[in-house]
Structure formats: structure tokens, C-alpha cells
């Protein structure tokens, strides 16, 4: 299953409760859409069809989400099981509620549908009313406008907790297109690359509230790192992410949990990759088996003809020749295919560390190896007969018909 991140509920802020004057018209028109619109694509297109600039389009999505999706306190600490992010987003649109992972994925899907480059970022936060690190991880979004990167937190903008612990769905406009140096004061991505800073703040620095690096220019080119990272396979991406997190410092249980979950995800992906490779090879071996069996079937048909001296009923020469040819064609196609893919069977090695997966992959491999050995024994048993019958058929068909019964087998 796909992994999700579930995060901090918002704490009340008394500042910037109202909309930005620059987007007053957009804000007014983006709070609702016709009930007939059901998908992210339909809603996003409706909200942005008359807008030209990316920041305006992002604003329209941000306003609609924060005014229409409520935070679901019942889902805090729940173990979500979704088959895909599509399923997660569809549920969010249907129920009009969720936690931070739902907000972030919904916003991301809407951005993607209208060509806005966005990212779902996971990390931890500091509670707004204290110096404590939140006990829950969090998810938010990054967006790219032209060549600049900003942050959007739809969850925190949508509402807050009352002093009685109830959720209040009340918009606050503090979390729209926030620059990196400001956002890092409250939101720390697990992976430093998503800080959008050329001199990232380490987890150790954040723990000490040391933001002195923000005034210094660093040599970490996060834009290049992001561009290179998205070109890597998923497992390599996660491994490099873990390395960066460890280098940044493991200062709280949320970071430990993130690393643990990433390592578990690597194991699951490694196993899935092995199974995919195994299934591909297994299909090829089974295809070889099918061809060999098809060849044997035609060989048996030929033997049946031969045992009746190609009579009762009379078998035409073309049928005799075609039958033995098909026996050879299918048998040797299967034999050659087995020879080609046999090394791949023996090369099937699981590189993960999970004991359960190691045991399963070992059993799968042993079963396939035994099947290959069985096929090879079948080939050794049947091939001499095919060779002999092929030779006999050639001599038989060349012989003058009245003398064919004298052809030695």
C-alpha cells in the first residue's frame, strides 16, 4: 500500500484572518463551484479558466480547498489504507473532509490538472502556541512559479482548534505562497531538499532555534538537486533521502518514524520489484513449456499416424510433413527459449533485508528452478524421438509410394 503522512491539526492564529486585497475578486468567486462538478480536473478548470497568471490560479485552488474541505479530527492517528493517491483524493472530494495528507494531495492533483508544478512535502512543525515540536507529522505543498519556489499550507489555512479541542472551520490567510526563509520557522521538511533553501537549516539547528544560516548564502543548489532527484528510480530517491535526513540530524521521534517508514517502504518496493522480475521470467519459462508441450503434442500425432502406417484414414504427404515440421518448430522454439532465460532464473537474488521476503523469494526461486530442471529432463527424454521421427519422415516421403512400407524406422 501507498504510505501517507498524517499531521498536525492547526492552532488558532489571530493574524491575517481576512483575504489578501490583491486577490479579492478571485477569493470572492472561488469559494464555491456548481454541484455538478465532481472531479479535481473539472473543479480546477472551472476555477481557473478565466485566470492568466499562475499565482492567481493557485490562489483560486487554495481558496476553494480551504473553504470547502474540513479537517476531520476522527482521522487523527488513523491508519489509512488506500490503493492509490487517486482513491485518497476521490474520497476527500466525496466526503469534503480529511487530514493534512488529504489536503496536500487534493491541492497537488488540482495543480497538476492545470499544468502547475507542485509537490507534496512531509515534515514536522513547531506548535504555534509553544516551543514544542508537534507530536504529529504534517504534510503541505510546494509550488513552482516561473523559476521561484513557494509554500502553501491548505490545512493550516482552513481552520484551527478551539480551546475546547473542537475544530473551527475558519479561514486564515497566513499560508499562501510563503517564502522559504519564513516558512522554515514553523515547517521543517523531513528531507532538507524541500526547504527550498541554498543553506538548509539542519534538524539540530531547528531544535536550538538557530536560524543564523538564513542570513548566509550557502552552496546547496536545491533546484538542481530536485531536477536530478526526480530522474532517479523510486528506491534510489528514498535511499538518498534517508542519507540527507540522517546528515541533518535525528532530533525527534517523528524523524525516527519517517526513516523507519522509508526503510520499510524500500523493503516493500524491493520485494515488489523482485516479484515483478520473477513474474516476467516465470511467464517466459511457462511460455517455453507451452511451446515444448505443443511440440510434443504434434510429435504424438505423428507417432499415431506412423503406428497406423499413415492409413485408416489415409494421411496425405502434406499432412505428414506439416505435422513433423510443427513438432520441430514448437519443440525447439521452447527449448531455445528455455536456454535463453534459464540463466535469469538462477540469477534471481533478493537484495532486501526483510526475513519474510527473503524466505518467500527463496521458495519462489526454488520452485522455478525445479520446474526448469523438470523441463530439461523432458527435453532430454523427448528430443531423441523427434530427431529420429524427423529423419524417418524425410526418408519415408522421398521413397516411391509402393515401397514406403519397406522404409526402416
Number of C-alpha atoms within 10 A of each C-alpha: 10 10 16 19 21 23 23 20 23 20 17 19 17 6 9 12 13 11 16 14 9 9 13 11 11 21 20 13 13 19 17 15 16 8 7 8 13 13 14 22 16 14 20 24 19 15 24 20 10 10 14 9 11 19 17 18 21 25 21 24 25 27 25 23 26 25 18 15 23 22 26 14 16 9 13 17 12 9 11 15 12 15 11 11 17 14 11 19 25 16 16 19 19 10 10 17 19 23 25 28 25 28 30 27 23 26 29 23 21 24 24 16 16 17 10 19 16 23 21 19 22 25 22 22 22 18 17 14 9 8 10 11 18 18 15 17 25 27 27 28 23 22 21 16 15 10 6 10 20 19 26 26 26 31 30 25 25 26 24 22 18 12 9 6 10 10 19 16 17 16 20 22 20 19 20 20 20 16 17 19 16 11 18 21 15 13 23 23 22 27 22 21 21 24 25 24 23 17 19 24 22 24 23 14 16 18 15 9 12 14 16 9 16 17 9 10 11 12 10 14 13 18 17 9 12 13 10 11 17 10 10 12 9 12 18 13 15 19 15 14 19 20 12 16 22 18 12 18 15 16 15 15 13 19 22 15 12 19 21 13 14 18 16 15 17 20 18 17 15 19 21 13 14 19 18 12 15 20 12 12 18 21 12 18 25 19 16 26 24 16 22 27 19 19 26 23 17 22 24 16 16 23 18 12 19 17 10 12 14 18 11 8 9 10 14 11 13 9 13 19 15 14 22 24 18 17 26 22 16 21 28 18 19 26 19 13 19 23 15 13 16 18 10 14 19 12 9 17 14 19 12 15 13 14 9 9 19 15 11 14 19 15 12 14 19 14 11 20 15 11 16 22 12 12 21 16 11 15 18 11 11 16 16 11 14 23 12 11 19 20 13 15 20 13 14 20 15 9 14 9 10 7 9 14 13 10 12 8 12
